[in-house]
């Protein structure tokens, strides 16, 4: 029963997309393609950030607590078992904090932290471009549609039904603007959420690195 319902829903989606393509032309096609690619990219980014959630970062913070308390075996176990690449860098910092020059260690840890965060900031620009360009592409489609509508009106001047033909041409032209805005709004929200998560992750990583460099060991 569910498979039949899913098949019907999929068929309706395909039918709706086909209708939009027929009415909106190539501009709607570009918008729909960019939205599909953008959604796939956004899903990948959300999954990536979910692997660096607050609970995961908290475990790294606990590992630093263990190390600074002299419980290095516990700390090493947590850092070695972490899925985050930054865990190895934190382990390196903890091991070198009493050996390496403080300024050099500071620069090295910041370099490694930047490399870690770079992976999370990668591919954010395409999402930003989608919500910037979607309304512009929609407006372009509307302008092109209006041009066609008025050109057709000029060719058929004096024929019956001019008003209805013009109205039909106008609403079809405005369809591209509606599609562009409908795509831009959710992508603006998704990009904002990802940017906020990236900023929060950067603050958390900076805090971890700062703890390694500034706090003294109890043992």
Secondary structure in CASP SS format (residue, H / E / C, confidence):
PFRMAT SS
TARGET T0000
AUTHOR 0000-0000-0000
METHOD secondary structure of the structure
MODEL  1
X C 1.00
X H 1.00
X H 1.00
X H 1.00
X H 1.00
X H 1.00
X H 1.00
X H 1.00
X H 1.00
X H 1.00
X H 1.00
X H 1.00
X H 1.00
X H 1.00
X H 1.00
X H 1.00
X H 1.00
X H 1.00
X H 1.00
X H 1.00
X H 1.00
X H 1.00
X H 1.00
X H 1.00
X C 1.00
X H 1.00
X H 1.00
X H 1.00
X H 1.00
X H 1.00
X H 1.00
X H 1.00
X H 1.00
X H 1.00
X H 1.00
X H 1.00
X H 1.00
X H 1.00
X H 1.00
X H 1.00
X H 1.00
X H 1.00
X H 1.00
X H 1.00
X H 1.00
X H 1.00
X H 1.00
X H 1.00
X H 1.00
X H 1.00
X C 1.00
X C 1.00
X C 1.00
X H 1.00
X H 1.00
X H 1.00
X H 1.00
X H 1.00
X H 1.00
X H 1.00
X H 1.00
X H 1.00
X H 1.00
X H 1.00
X H 1.00
X H 1.00
X H 1.00
X H 1.00
X C 1.00
X C 1.00
X C 1.00
X H 1.00
X H 1.00
X H 1.00
X H 1.00
X H 1.00
X H 1.00
X H 1.00
X H 1.00
X H 1.00
X H 1.00
X C 1.00
X C 1.00
X C 1.00
X C 1.00
X H 1.00
X H 1.00
X H 1.00
X H 1.00
X H 1.00
X H 1.00
X H 1.00
X H 1.00
X H 1.00
X H 1.00
X H 1.00
X C 1.00
X C 1.00
X C 1.00
X C 1.00
X C 1.00
X H 1.00
X H 1.00
X H 1.00
X H 1.00
X H 1.00
X H 1.00
X H 1.00
X H 1.00
X H 1.00
X H 1.00
X H 1.00
X H 1.00
X H 1.00
X H 1.00
X H 1.00
X H 1.00
X H 1.00
X H 1.00
X H 1.00
X H 1.00
X C 1.00
X C 1.00
X H 1.00
X H 1.00
X H 1.00
X H 1.00
X H 1.00
X H 1.00
X H 1.00
X H 1.00
X H 1.00
X H 1.00
X H 1.00
X H 1.00
X H 1.00
X H 1.00
X H 1.00
X H 1.00
X H 1.00
X H 1.00
X H 1.00
X H 1.00
X H 1.00
X H 1.00
X H 1.00
X H 1.00
X H 1.00
X H 1.00
X H 1.00
X H 1.00
X H 1.00
X H 1.00
X H 1.00
X H 1.00
X C 1.00
X C 1.00
X C 1.00
X C 1.00
X C 1.00
X C 1.00
X H 1.00
X H 1.00
X H 1.00
X H 1.00
X H 1.00
X H 1.00
X H 1.00
X H 1.00
X H 1.00
X H 1.00
X H 1.00
X H 1.00
X H 1.00
X H 1.00
X H 1.00
X H 1.00
X H 1.00
X H 1.00
X H 1.00
X H 1.00
X H 1.00
X H 1.00
X H 1.00
X H 1.00
X H 1.00
X H 1.00
X H 1.00
X H 1.00
X H 1.00
X H 1.00
X H 1.00
X H 1.00
X H 1.00
X H 1.00
X H 1.00
X H 1.00
X H 1.00
X H 1.00
X H 1.00
X H 1.00
X H 1.00
X H 1.00
X H 1.00
X H 1.00
X H 1.00
X H 1.00
X H 1.00
X H 1.00
X H 1.00
X H 1.00
X H 1.00
X H 1.00
X H 1.00
X C 1.00
X C 1.00
X C 1.00
X C 1.00
X C 1.00
END
